[in-house]
Amino acid sequence: MPISMSNRLGLGFSLALLVGAAAAQPAALTKQEPAKEARTHFELRSEDGLANFVVTTIHGLSDTLITSKVLLQDEHGTRFLLSWDRDYVHQTSIREIRQVGGTEYLRYTLFLPFSARTRSATQAEAREHPELSNDKNAKFELGTAGNSSISGTVDFWKDAPTAREWRSRARMMLSPSFLDSLEYLETLGVFRRADFPDLDAILIPLILYRTDCDAKTELVQVALPPDCAFDKKFGFDCSDQQKERAEKYAAQTPAVTKSY
């Protein structure tokens, strides 16, 4: 029997339905809660006036979990959640884009080879074994709605035939409307913002066909006072302390972008 390209490379590729109730719940990424959290609320406007996003960024840090969330609402009221969770207890790095209020999402999970269970211990292990920081041989899983997934080894994305096959299969797991939304956000440079999770370098190339052209639209950040009601629409309630800060900053004129 002839050996396929996948078998010759030993890709360990799989496209399968995930089973079990836990796998059917995309929202539960991790149970740990960060000890420290900072939120910032602002607006992103395109210079041509065609695009307008209201945004809250939420950054959390503890010795077991680093989180970065972007609550993003476009000019039509469509909401997206962009996130990155670095879970040191389970040694995973999870990047996700989902449409809030719908069923569509795209999640990339990287399984890291460390045995430590805290951030500080992982840093110590990385210093002692620097080869562990090279994730080219790490396993990954790319999952979407409908419980479909692609899994393999990170380094094989560098093989052009394999990358084309995986990208094609990944795109078939998403609806045309969700793909269109991703391409729209990509064109505007949303994923390239330095203060957002690094989806542009890690996740977006696995899905979208694109060139190296610079974004033609420049998004300008405009200060807004904190807005706990906005955050709640995404399922992120403010703490009592954050609500107090939000009320204090909202009373300031002109509006300033401050963490709360």
C-alpha positions in Angstrom: 0.0 0.0 0.0 1.5 3.4 -0.9 2.3 5.6 2.0 0.5 9.0 2.1 2.2 12.3 2.7 0.6 12.4 6.2 2.0 9.0 7.1 5.5 9.8 5.7 5.6 12.9 7.9 4.1 11.2 10.9 1.8 14.1 11.4 -0.7 12.5 13.8 -3.4 14.5 12.1 -7.0 13.8 13.1 -10.3 15.4 12.2 -12.9 13.9 14.4 -15.9 14.6 16.6 -15.1 15.1 20.2 -17.3 13.2 22.5 -18.5 13.8 26.0 -20.4 16.6 27.7 -17.2 18.4 28.8 -16.0 18.7 25.2 -19.4 20.1 24.2 -19.0 23.1 26.5 -16.6 25.6 24.8 -17.0 28.3 27.4 -15.3 26.4 30.3 -11.6 27.0 29.5 -10.2 27.0 33.0 -11.3 27.1 36.6 -8.5 29.2 38.1 -9.3 32.8 38.9 -6.5 35.4 38.5 -5.5 37.1 41.8 -5.0 40.5 40.1 -7.1 42.0 37.4 -7.1 45.3 35.5 -9.7 46.5 33.0 -9.6 49.3 30.5 -12.5 50.6 28.4 -12.1 52.6 25.2 -13.2 53.0 21.6 -11.4 52.2 18.3 -12.4 54.3 15.3 -11.2 54.0 11.7 -10.0 57.2 10.2 -12.5 56.8 7.3 -15.3 56.6 9.9 -16.6 53.3 8.6 -15.5 51.2 11.5 -16.2 51.8 15.2 -15.5 49.3 18.0 -16.3 49.6 21.7 -13.7 47.7 23.7 -12.9 46.5 27.2 -9.6 44.7 27.8 -9.2 42.5 30.9 -5.8 41.4 32.1 -5.4 38.9 35.0 -2.3 37.6 36.7 -1.6 35.0 39.3 1.1 32.3 39.8 -1.2 29.7 38.2 -2.9 31.6 35.5 -2.4 34.6 33.1 -5.4 35.8 31.2 -6.0 38.4 28.5 -9.6 39.1 27.4 -10.8 41.6 24.8 -14.6 42.4 24.8 -15.2 43.8 21.4 -18.4 45.2 19.9 -18.6 46.5 16.4 -20.7 49.3 14.9 -23.6 46.9 14.2 -23.7 45.7 17.8 -22.1 42.3 17.1 -19.9 41.2 20.0 -16.7 39.1 19.9 -14.6 37.8 22.7 -10.8 37.5 22.0 -8.9 35.6 24.7 -5.6 34.1 25.8 -5.3 31.9 28.9 -1.9 30.6 30.0 -2.8 27.9 32.5 0.2 26.7 34.5 -1.6 24.1 36.4 -2.5 22.1 33.3 0.4 23.6 31.2 -1.8 24.8 28.3 -1.9 27.9 26.3 -5.3 28.6 24.9 -6.2 31.3 22.3 -9.8 31.7 21.3 -12.1 33.9 19.2 -15.9 33.6 19.7 -19.0 35.4 18.8 -20.8 36.3 21.9 -24.5 35.3 21.9 -23.9 32.7 19.2 -22.4 29.3 18.9 -19.4 30.1 16.7 -15.9 30.0 18.1 -12.3 29.1 17.1 -9.9 27.8 19.8 -6.2 26.9 19.6 -4.8 24.9 22.5 -1.1 24.3 22.8 0.0 21.5 25.2 3.3 22.5 26.8 5.9 20.0 28.0 6.6 21.5 31.5 6.0 19.4 34.6 5.8 22.4 36.9 2.4 23.6 38.1 3.0 27.3 38.8 4.3 30.3 36.8 7.4 30.7 39.0 8.2 27.0 38.9 7.7 26.9 35.2 10.2 29.8 34.7 12.7 28.0 36.9 12.2 24.8 34.9 12.6 26.7 31.6 15.9 28.1 32.8 17.2 24.7 33.8 15.9 23.0 30.6 15.7 25.7 27.8 14.9 23.1 25.2 11.4 22.9 26.7 10.7 26.4 25.6 11.0 25.4 22.0 7.4 24.4 21.2 7.9 23.2 17.6 7.4 19.6 18.7 4.5 20.5 21.1 1.0 19.1 20.4 -1.8 21.3 19.5 -5.6 21.1 19.0 -7.7 23.5 16.8 -11.3 23.2 17.8 -14.5 24.9 16.6 -18.3 24.7 17.1 -19.8 21.4 16.3 -17.1 19.6 18.3 -14.8 19.2 15.3 -11.1 19.5 15.8 -7.7 19.2 14.1 -4.8 18.0 16.1 -1.1 17.5 15.4 2.4 18.8 16.0 3.1 22.5 15.7 6.2 22.1 13.6 4.3 20.5 10.7 2.6 23.8 10.0 5.9 24.7 8.3 5.4 21.9 5.8 3.5 23.7 2.9 1.4 20.8 1.7 0.4 20.0 5.3 -0.4 23.6 6.1 -2.7 23.9 3.0 -4.5 20.7 4.0 -5.0 21.7 7.6 -6.1 25.2 6.7 -8.6 24.0 4.2 -10.1 21.5 6.7 -10.2 24.2 9.4 -12.0 26.6 7.2 -14.6 24.0 6.4 -15.3 23.7 10.1 -16.4 27.4 10.3 -19.5 29.0 8.8 -19.0 31.5 5.9 -20.4 34.3 8.1 -17.9 33.7 10.9 -15.1 33.5 8.4 -16.3 36.8 6.9 -16.2 38.3 10.4 -12.6 37.1 10.9 -11.5 38.5 7.6 -13.2 41.8 8.3 -11.4 42.2 11.7 -8.1 41.1 10.2 -8.4 43.6 7.4 -8.9 46.4 9.9 -5.9 45.3 11.9 -7.8 44.4 15.0 -5.7 41.3 15.6 -2.5 43.2 15.2 -2.9 45.5 18.2 -0.1 45.1 20.7 -2.4 45.3 23.7 -4.6 42.4 22.4 -3.8 38.7 22.7 -1.3 37.7 19.9 -3.9 36.0 17.8 -2.4 37.6 14.6 0.8 35.6 14.9 -0.5 32.4 16.4 -4.2 31.7 15.4 -5.2 33.8 12.4 -2.6 32.3 10.0 -4.1 28.9 10.6 -7.4 30.0 9.2 -7.1 32.9 6.8 -5.4 33.2 3.4 -3.6 36.5 3.4 -0.6 38.4 2.1 2.0 40.5 3.9 0.4 43.7 2.9 0.1 46.4 5.6 -3.4 47.2 6.9 -4.9 50.0 4.9 -7.2 51.2 7.7 -5.7 52.8 10.8 -7.7 52.4 14.0 -7.5 55.3 16.4 -8.0 54.7 20.2 -10.4 57.1 21.9 -10.7 57.3 25.7 -13.9 56.2 27.3 -14.9 56.0 31.0 -15.3 52.5 32.5 -18.5 50.8 31.7 -19.5 47.8 33.8 -22.8 47.4 32.0 -20.9 46.9 28.8 -18.7 44.2 30.3 -21.7 42.4 31.8 -23.1 41.9 28.3 -20.1 39.6 27.6 -20.6 37.8 30.9 -17.9 39.6 32.9 -19.4 41.3 35.9 -17.4 44.0 37.7 -16.4 43.5 41.3 -17.7 45.9 43.9 -14.3 47.7 43.9 -14.3 47.9 40.1 -17.8 49.4 40.2 -16.7 52.1 42.6 -13.7 52.9 40.4 -15.9 53.0 37.4 -18.3 55.5 39.0 -15.4 57.7 40.1 -13.7 57.7 36.6 -17.0 58.2 34.8 -17.6 61.4 36.6 -14.3 62.9 35.3 -14.4 65.3 32.4 -13.0 64.9 29.8 -13.2 61.1 29.6 -9.9 59.3 30.3 -8.8 55.7 29.8 -8.0 54.3 33.2 -7.7 50.8 34.6 -10.5 49.8 36.9 
